[in-house]
């Protein structure tokens, strides 16, 4: 149960930070931030595992947060390519 709560908290923080970086904060609520942050953690962890051979299960919370933010920014960028907002890029 604690792990699920930590996923939600870190996901929410990572999603919020990524939405600030990517300029999508005004259009996202707390639920969207949590979802984007959790998906970002999965994407970031997967990419680190492929390119750097790092196991994210053994990392500390700060590395997990940074990984989630980078993954969430990547996710928001990809989503932006397929939405009206992405047509300006």
DOMI-979602 format. One record per atom (N, C-alpha, C): x, y, z; atom name. Coordinates in steps of 0.1 Angstrom, whole numbers, plus 5000, padded with zeros to 4 digits. Each point is the difference from the previous one (the first is absolute). Layout:
REM DOMI-979602
   xx   yy   zz atome
    X    Y    Z    CA
...
***
This chain:
REM DOMI-979602
   xx   yy   zz atome
 5008 4988 5000     N
 4992 5012 5000    CA
 5009 5013 5000     C
 5011 4999 5007     N
 5009 5012 5001    CA
 5006 5002 4986     C
 5003 4990 4993     N
 5006 5001 4987    CA
 4990 5007 4990     C
 4988 4997 5001     N
 4990 5006 4991    CA
 4998 5015 5003     C
 5000 5003 5013     N
 5000 5014 5004    CA
 5012 5008 4995     C
 5012 4994 5002     N
 5012 5006 4995    CA
 5000 5002 4985     C
 4994 4990 4992     N
 4999 5002 4986    CA
 4991 5012 4996     C
 4989 5001 5008     N
 4991 5011 4997    CA
 5006 5014 5004     C
 5007 5000 5011     N
 5006 5013 5004    CA
 5011 5004 4991     C
 5010 4991 4997     N
 5011 5003 4991    CA
 4994 5003 4986     C
 4990 4992 4996     N
 4994 5002 4986    CA
 4994 5014 4999     C
 4993 5004 5011     N
 4994 5013 5000    CA
 5010 5011 4999     C
 5010 4999 5008     N
 5011 5010 5000    CA
 5007 5001 4987     C
 5004 4988 4994     N
 5006 4999 4988    CA
 4992 5006 4988     C
 4987 4996 5000     N
 4991 5005 4990    CA
 4998 5015 5001     C
 4999 5005 5012     N
 4999 5015 5002    CA
 5013 5007 4995     C
 5011 4995 5004     N
 5013 5006 4995    CA
 5001 5000 4985     C
 4997 4988 4994     N
 5001 4999 4986    CA
 4990 5009 4993     C
 4988 5001 5005     N
 4990 5009 4994    CA
 5005 5015 5001     C
 5007 5004 5010     N
 5006 5013 5001    CA
 5010 5002 4990     C
 5009 4990 4998     N
 5011 5001 4991    CA
 4995 5001 4986     C
 4990 4991 4997     N
 4994 5000 4986    CA
 4989 5010 4997     C
 4997 5008 5010     N
 4990 5010 4998    CA
 4985 4996 4998     C
 4997 4988 5006     N
 4987 4995 4999    CA
 4992 5000 5014     C
 5006 5007 5009     N
 4994 5000 5014    CA
 4986 5005 5000     C
 4997 5010 4992     N
 4986 5006 5001    CA
 4989 4990 4995     C
 5004 4991 4992     N
 4990 4991 4994    CA
 4999 4987 5008     C
 5008 4998 5010     N
 5001 4987 5007    CA
 4995 5002 5014     C
 4993 4990 5005     N
 4996 5000 5014    CA
 5009 4990 5008     C
 4997 4998 5013     N
 5008 4991 5008    CA
 4999 4986 4995     C
 4989 4995 4996     N
 4999 4986 4995    CA
 5009 4998 4988     C
 4999 5010 4990     N
 5009 4999 4988    CA
 5014 5000 5004     C
 5004 5009 5010     N
 5014 5001 5004    CA
 5005 4986 5006     C
 4991 4994 5008     N
 5004 4987 5005    CA
 5002 4989 4990     C
 4990 5000 4990     N
 5001 4990 4990    CA
 5012 5002 4991     C
 5003 5013 4996     N
 5011 5003 4992    CA
 5013 4997 5007     C
 5001 5003 5013     N
 5011 4997 5008    CA
 5003 4985 5001     C
 4990 4992 5003     N
 5002 4986 5001    CA
 5004 4994 4987     C
 4993 5004 4989     N
 5004 4995 4987    CA
 5014 5005 4996     C
 5004 5012 5004     N
 5013 5005 4998    CA
 5010 4992 5007     C
 4997 4995 5012     N
 5010 4992 5008    CA
 5002 4987 4993     C
 4989 4994 4994     N
 5001 4987 4993    CA
 5009 5002 4988     C
 4997 5011 4992     N
 5007 5003 4988    CA
 5015 5003 5003     C
 5002 5008 5010     N
 5014 5004 5003    CA
 5008 4988 5006     C
 4993 4992 5008     N
 5007 4988 5005    CA
 5003 4990 4989     C
 4991 4998 4990     N
 5002 4992 4989    CA
 5012 5004 4992     C
 5000 5014 4997     N
 5011 5005 4992    CA
 5014 4999 5007     C
 5000 5002 5013     N
 5012 4999 5008    CA
 5005 4985 4999     C
 4991 4991 5001     N
 5003 4986 5000    CA
 5006 4996 4987     C
 4995 5006 4989     N
 5005 4997 4986    CA
 5014 5006 4998     C
 5001 5013 5002     N
 5012 5008 4996    CA
 5011 5000 5011     C
 4996 4998 5013     N
 5011 5001 5010    CA
 5001 4988 5009     C
 4992 4990 4997     N
 5000 4987 5007    CA
 4999 5003 5015     C
 4990 5008 5004     N
 4998 5004 5014    CA
 4987 4994 5004     C
 5000 4993 5012     N
 4987 4995 5006    CA
 4994 5010 5009     C
 4988 5006 4996     N
 4994 5010 5007    CA
 4994 4995 5013     C
 4998 4987 5002     N
 4995 4995 5012    CA
 5009 5002 5012     C
 5013 5002 4998     N
 5009 5002 5011    CA
 5004 5014 5002     C
 4994 5010 4992     N
 5004 5014 5002    CA
 4994 5007 5011     C
 5004 5011 5004     N
 4994 5008 5010    CA
 4989 5009 4995     C
 4993 5007 5008     N
 4988 5008 4996    CA
 5004 5011 4991     C
 5012 5006 5002     N
 5004 5012 4992    CA
 5003 4995 4985     C
 5007 4989 4999     N
 5002 4995 4986    CA
 4987 4996 4994     C
 4991 4994 5007     N
 4987 4996 4995    CA
 4992 5013 4996     C
 5001 5010 5008     N
 4993 5013 4996    CA
 5005 5006 4987     C
 5013 5001 4999     N
 5007 5006 4988    CA
 4996 4991 4988     C
 5001 4987 5002     N
 4997 4991 4989    CA
 4985 5002 4995     C
 4991 5001 5010     N
 4986 5002 4997    CA
 4997 5013 4993     C
 5007 5011 5005     N
 4999 5013 4993    CA
 5004 5000 4986     C
 5012 4994 4997     N
 5005 4999 4987    CA
 4990 4991 4991     C
 4996 4989 5005     N
 4990 4992 4993    CA
 4987 5007 4997     C
 4995 5008 5010     N
 4988 5007 4999    CA
 5001 5011 4990     C
 5012 5007 4999     N
 5002 5010 4990    CA
 5000 4994 4986     C
 5006 4989 4999     N
 5000 4993 4987    CA
 4986 4996 4996     C
 4992 4995 5010     N
 4987 4996 4997    CA
 4991 5012 4996     C
 5002 5012 5007     N
 4992 5012 4996    CA
 5005 5005 4987     C
 5012 4999 4996     N
 5005 5004 4987    CA
 4994 4992 4989     C
 5000 4987 5002     N
 4994 4991 4990    CA
 4985 5002 4999     C
 4993 5002 5011     N
 4986 5003 4999    CA
 4997 5014 4993     C
 5009 5009 5003     N
 4999 5013 4993    CA
 5002 5000 4985     C
 5007 4990 4995     N
 5002 4998 4986    CA
 4987 4996 4993     C
 4992 4993 5007     N
 4987 4994 4995    CA
 4988 5009 5003     C
 5002 5011 5007     N
 4988 5008 5003    CA
 5002 5014 4993     C
 4990 5008 5001     N
 5000 5013 4994    CA
 5012 5008 5004     C
 5004 4999 5013     N
 5011 5007 5006    CA
 5013 4997 4993     C
 5001 4987 4996     N
 5013 4996 4993    CA
 5001 5004 4986     C
 4990 5006 4994     N
 5001 5004 4986    CA
 5008 5013 4999     C
 5002 5007 5011     N
 5009 5012 4999    CA
 5015 4997 5000     C
 5003 4988 5004     N
 5014 4996 5001    CA
 5007 4999 4987     C
***
